[in-house]
């Protein structure tokens, strides 16, 4: 899965995007950990989930 995100991150940078957000169910600790390993940071919480964001350092 990490290779998929590497490709997604590269495509985002090439497209000029500066941010990717992921909304994850609040009880899905495995997915939350995955996104944290991919350098996503928590940006907000809702009643049902957590939003994590990756921000490009290249733009």
N, CA, C and O atoms as CSV, one atom per row, in Angstrom:
chain,resi,resn,atom,element,x,y,z
A,1,UNK,N,N,0.811,-1.207,0.000
A,1,UNK,CA,C,0.000,0.000,0.000
A,1,UNK,C,C,0.846,1.259,0.000
A,1,UNK,O,O,0.442,2.274,-0.568
A,2,UNK,N,N,1.997,1.213,0.618
A,2,UNK,CA,C,2.841,2.409,0.654
A,2,UNK,C,C,3.249,2.822,-0.755
A,2,UNK,O,O,3.347,4.014,-1.046
A,3,UNK,N,N,3.488,1.845,-1.636
A,3,UNK,CA,C,3.859,2.190,-3.017
A,3,UNK,C,C,2.725,2.920,-3.728
A,3,UNK,O,O,2.968,3.813,-4.540
A,4,UNK,N,N,1.499,2.545,-3.424
A,4,UNK,CA,C,0.358,3.239,-4.019
A,4,UNK,C,C,0.346,4.700,-3.592
A,4,UNK,O,O,0.107,5.583,-4.416
A,5,UNK,N,N,0.603,4.963,-2.310
A,5,UNK,CA,C,0.614,6.354,-1.877
A,5,UNK,C,C,1.790,7.113,-2.472
A,5,UNK,O,O,1.655,8.294,-2.793
A,6,UNK,N,N,2.934,6.469,-2.627
A,6,UNK,CA,C,4.084,7.141,-3.254
A,6,UNK,C,C,3.691,7.614,-4.656
A,6,UNK,O,O,4.009,8.737,-5.048
A,7,UNK,N,N,3.001,6.758,-5.405
A,7,UNK,CA,C,2.547,7.131,-6.745
A,7,UNK,C,C,1.505,8.251,-6.678
A,7,UNK,O,O,1.530,9.172,-7.494
A,8,UNK,N,N,0.596,8.172,-5.713
A,8,UNK,CA,C,-0.428,9.218,-5.558
A,8,UNK,C,C,0.204,10.555,-5.179
A,8,UNK,O,O,-0.180,11.604,-5.697
A,9,UNK,N,N,1.162,10.506,-4.282
A,9,UNK,CA,C,1.846,11.729,-3.851
A,9,UNK,C,C,2.590,12.352,-5.028
A,9,UNK,O,O,2.541,13.568,-5.210
A,10,UNK,N,N,3.269,11.548,-5.819
A,10,UNK,CA,C,4.000,12.047,-6.992
A,10,UNK,C,C,3.034,12.699,-7.977
A,10,UNK,O,O,3.309,13.781,-8.495
A,11,UNK,N,N,1.909,12.047,-8.235
A,11,UNK,CA,C,0.914,12.597,-9.157
A,11,UNK,C,C,0.344,13.910,-8.630
A,11,UNK,O,O,0.121,14.847,-9.397
A,12,UNK,N,N,0.110,13.976,-7.333
A,12,UNK,CA,C,-0.417,15.207,-6.735
A,12,UNK,C,C,0.576,16.355,-6.908
A,12,UNK,O,O,0.188,17.462,-7.282
A,13,UNK,N,N,1.840,16.097,-6.638
A,13,UNK,CA,C,2.867,17.133,-6.771
A,13,UNK,C,C,2.973,17.587,-8.228
A,13,UNK,O,O,3.039,18.785,-8.507
A,14,UNK,N,N,2.988,16.633,-9.146
A,14,UNK,CA,C,3.076,16.973,-10.568
A,14,UNK,C,C,1.868,17.786,-11.033
A,14,UNK,O,O,1.983,18.605,-11.944
A,15,UNK,N,N,0.715,17.563,-10.411
A,15,UNK,CA,C,-0.502,18.301,-10.761
A,15,UNK,C,C,-0.580,19.654,-10.051
A,15,UNK,O,O,-1.510,20.428,-10.280
A,16,UNK,N,N,0.395,19.932,-9.194
A,16,UNK,CA,C,0.407,21.202,-8.486
A,16,UNK,C,C,-0.434,21.217,-7.221
A,16,UNK,O,O,-0.661,22.281,-6.644
A,17,UNK,N,N,-0.899,20.060,-6.781
A,17,UNK,CA,C,-1.687,20.004,-5.555
A,17,UNK,C,C,-0.758,20.147,-4.351
A,17,UNK,O,O,0.395,19.719,-4.388
A,18,UNK,N,N,-1.264,20.738,-3.316
A,18,UNK,CA,C,-0.448,20.936,-2.124
A,18,UNK,C,C,-0.963,20.145,-0.931
A,18,UNK,O,O,-0.319,20.113,0.118
A,19,UNK,N,N,-2.135,19.497,-1.082
A,19,UNK,CA,C,-2.728,18.820,0.063
A,19,UNK,C,C,-3.575,17.641,-0.382
A,19,UNK,O,O,-4.287,17.713,-1.384
A,20,UNK,N,N,-3.491,16.553,0.376
A,20,UNK,CA,C,-4.374,15.397,0.198
A,20,UNK,C,C,-5.005,15.124,1.558
A,20,UNK,O,O,-4.308,15.045,2.569
A,21,UNK,N,N,-6.330,14.981,1.576
A,21,UNK,CA,C,-7.031,14.680,2.820
A,21,UNK,C,C,-7.634,13.286,2.755
A,21,UNK,O,O,-8.065,12.827,1.698
A,22,UNK,N,N,-7.656,12.628,3.894
A,22,UNK,CA,C,-8.282,11.309,4.021
A,22,UNK,C,C,-9.226,11.347,5.210
A,22,UNK,O,O,-8.842,11.773,6.299
A,23,UNK,N,N,-10.463,10.904,5.005
A,23,UNK,CA,C,-11.436,10.822,6.093
A,23,UNK,C,C,-11.545,9.357,6.491
A,23,UNK,O,O,-11.882,8.505,5.669
A,24,UNK,N,N,-11.258,9.073,7.758
A,24,UNK,CA,C,-11.163,7.701,8.253
A,24,UNK,C,C,-12.153,7.511,9.397
A,24,UNK,O,O,-12.298,8.391,10.246
A,25,UNK,N,N,-12.823,6.386,9.423
A,25,UNK,CA,C,-13.745,6.087,10.513
A,25,UNK,C,C,-13.039,6.169,11.860
A,25,UNK,O,O,-11.895,5.734,11.998
A,26,UNK,N,N,-13.721,6.726,12.843
A,26,UNK,CA,C,-13.071,6.972,14.137
A,26,UNK,C,C,-12.610,5.700,14.830
A,26,UNK,O,O,-11.701,5.753,15.659
A,27,UNK,N,N,-13.206,4.570,14.518
A,27,UNK,CA,C,-12.817,3.311,15.147
A,27,UNK,C,C,-11.800,2.520,14.317
A,27,UNK,O,O,-11.369,1.445,14.735
A,28,UNK,N,N,-11.419,3.032,13.162
A,28,UNK,CA,C,-10.496,2.321,12.274
A,28,UNK,C,C,-9.052,2.710,12.607
A,28,UNK,O,O,-8.426,3.488,11.887
A,29,UNK,N,N,-8.546,2.167,13.688
A,29,UNK,CA,C,-7.200,2.505,14.176
A,29,UNK,C,C,-6.111,2.041,13.213
A,29,UNK,O,O,-5.061,2.676,13.116
A,30,UNK,N,N,-6.350,0.941,12.500
A,30,UNK,CA,C,-5.348,0.445,11.547
A,30,UNK,C,C,-5.161,1.457,10.414
A,30,UNK,O,O,-4.030,1.784,10.054
A,31,UNK,N,N,-6.255,1.946,9.858
A,31,UNK,CA,C,-6.154,2.934,8.776
A,31,UNK,C,C,-5.561,4.241,9.295
A,31,UNK,O,O,-4.755,4.866,8.606
A,32,UNK,N,N,-5.944,4.656,10.484
A,32,UNK,CA,C,-5.373,5.888,11.042
A,32,UNK,C,C,-3.854,5.757,11.175
A,32,UNK,O,O,-3.118,6.691,10.855
A,33,UNK,N,N,-3.389,4.609,11.642
A,33,UNK,CA,C,-1.946,4.374,11.776
A,33,UNK,C,C,-1.258,4.376,10.425
A,33,UNK,O,O,-0.157,4.908,10.289
A,34,UNK,N,N,-1.902,3.782,9.416
A,34,UNK,CA,C,-1.329,3.767,8.068
A,34,UNK,C,C,-1.093,5.193,7.579
A,34,UNK,O,O,0.000,5.523,7.119
A,35,UNK,N,N,-2.118,6.036,7.679
A,35,UNK,CA,C,-1.981,7.403,7.183
A,35,UNK,C,C,-0.929,8.181,7.972
A,35,UNK,O,O,-0.223,9.016,7.407
A,36,UNK,N,N,-0.822,7.918,9.250
A,36,UNK,CA,C,0.229,8.567,10.039
A,36,UNK,C,C,1.610,8.144,9.543
A,36,UNK,O,O,2.526,8.964,9.484
A,37,UNK,N,N,1.762,6.879,9.188
A,37,UNK,CA,C,3.045,6.413,8.639
A,37,UNK,C,C,3.346,7.062,7.289
A,37,UNK,O,O,4.509,7.178,6.904
A,38,UNK,N,N,2.312,7.481,6.573
A,38,UNK,CA,C,2.482,8.141,5.282
A,38,UNK,C,C,2.611,9.663,5.440
A,38,UNK,O,O,2.481,10.404,4.465
A,39,UNK,N,N,2.864,10.120,6.662
A,39,UNK,CA,C,3.076,11.542,6.992
A,39,UNK,C,C,1.816,12.399,6.947
A,39,UNK,O,O,1.898,13.612,6.751
A,40,UNK,N,N,0.664,11.784,7.124
A,40,UNK,CA,C,-0.576,12.551,7.273
A,40,UNK,C,C,-0.678,12.977,8.731
A,40,UNK,O,O,-0.278,12.245,9.636
A,41,UNK,N,N,-1.220,14.172,8.942
A,41,UNK,CA,C,-1.448,14.667,10.293
A,41,UNK,C,C,-2.937,14.880,10.509
A,41,UNK,O,O,-3.655,15.253,9.581
A,42,UNK,N,N,-3.397,14.648,11.717
A,42,UNK,CA,C,-4.801,14.857,12.030
A,42,UNK,C,C,-5.126,16.339,11.936
A,42,UNK,O,O,-4.449,17.172,12.538
A,43,UNK,N,N,-6.176,16.665,11.169
A,43,UNK,CA,C,-6.563,18.071,11.037
A,43,UNK,C,C,-7.928,18.361,11.645
A,43,UNK,O,O,-8.232,19.512,11.959
A,44,UNK,N,N,-8.758,17.330,11.817
A,44,UNK,CA,C,-10.043,17.547,12.504
A,44,UNK,C,C,-10.685,16.208,12.854
A,44,UNK,O,O,-10.350,15.162,12.299
A,45,UNK,N,N,-11.614,16.284,13.789
A,45,UNK,CA,C,-12.390,15.117,14.230
A,45,UNK,C,C,-13.869,15.430,14.034
A,45,UNK,O,O,-14.293,16.580,14.149
A,46,UNK,N,N,-14.644,14.397,13.739
A,46,UNK,CA,C,-16.097,14.522,13.719
A,46,UNK,C,C,-16.653,13.439,14.643
A,46,UNK,O,O,-15.895,12.686,15.255
A,47,UNK,N,N,-17.968,13.368,14.738
A,47,UNK,CA,C,-18.586,12.325,15.555
A,47,UNK,C,C,-18.288,10.931,15.005
A,47,UNK,O,O,-18.257,9.957,15.757
A,48,UNK,N,N,-18.070,10.837,13.691
A,48,UNK,CA,C,-17.900,9.524,13.073
A,48,UNK,C,C,-16.495,9.238,12.555
A,48,UNK,O,O,-16.193,8.101,12.193
A,49,UNK,N,N,-15.643,10.239,12.513
A,49,UNK,CA,C,-14.335,9.982,11.933
A,49,UNK,C,C,-13.257,10.992,12.252
A,49,UNK,O,O,-13.429,11.920,13.041
A,50,UNK,N,N,-12.143,10.762,11.598
A,50,UNK,CA,C,-10.953,11.591,11.753
A,50,UNK,C,C,-10.514,11.999,10.360
A,50,UNK,O,O,-10.469,11.167,9.454
A,51,UNK,N,N,-10.192,13.263,10.180
A,51,UNK,CA,C,-9.650,13.728,8.913
A,51,UNK,C,C,-8.151,13.926,9.096
A,51,UNK,O,O,-7.706,14.624,10.008
A,52,UNK,N,N,-7.385,13.300,8.215
A,52,UNK,CA,C,-5.936,13.441,8.242
A,52,UNK,C,C,-5.516,14.072,6.919
A,52,UNK,O,O,-6.125,13.811,5.881
A,53,UNK,N,N,-4.484,14.897,6.956
A,53,UNK,CA,C,-4.039,15.582,5.752
A,53,UNK,C,C,-2.539,15.449,5.573
A,53,UNK,O,O,-1.766,15.503,6.530
A,54,UNK,N,N,-2.155,15.275,4.329
A,54,UNK,CA,C,-0.749,15.323,3.927
A,54,UNK,C,C,-0.567,16.627,3.180
A,54,UNK,O,O,-1.375,16.965,2.315
A,55,UNK,N,N,0.470,17.353,3.498
A,55,UNK,CA,C,0.751,18.617,2.841
A,55,UNK,C,C,2.120,18.544,2.180
A,55,UNK,O,O,3.108,18.141,2.794
A,56,UNK,N,N,2.150,18.946,0.908
A,56,UNK,CA,C,3.395,18.905,0.151
A,56,UNK,C,C,4.367,19.958,0.647
A,56,UNK,O,O,3.988,21.102,0.898
A,57,UNK,N,N,5.611,19.563,0.785
A,57,UNK,CA,C,6.664,20.514,1.131
A,57,UNK,C,C,7.297,21.088,-0.131
A,57,UNK,O,O,8.127,21.994,-0.054
A,58,UNK,N,N,6.906,20.563,-1.297
A,58,UNK,CA,C,7.521,20.965,-2.551
A,58,UNK,C,C,6.785,22.117,-3.220
A,58,UNK,O,O,7.311,22.691,-4.174
A,59,UNK,N,N,5.601,22.475,-2.763
A,59,UNK,CA,C,4.830,23.567,-3.386
A,59,UNK,C,C,4.737,24.744,-2.463
A,59,UNK,O,O,4.128,25.756,-2.812
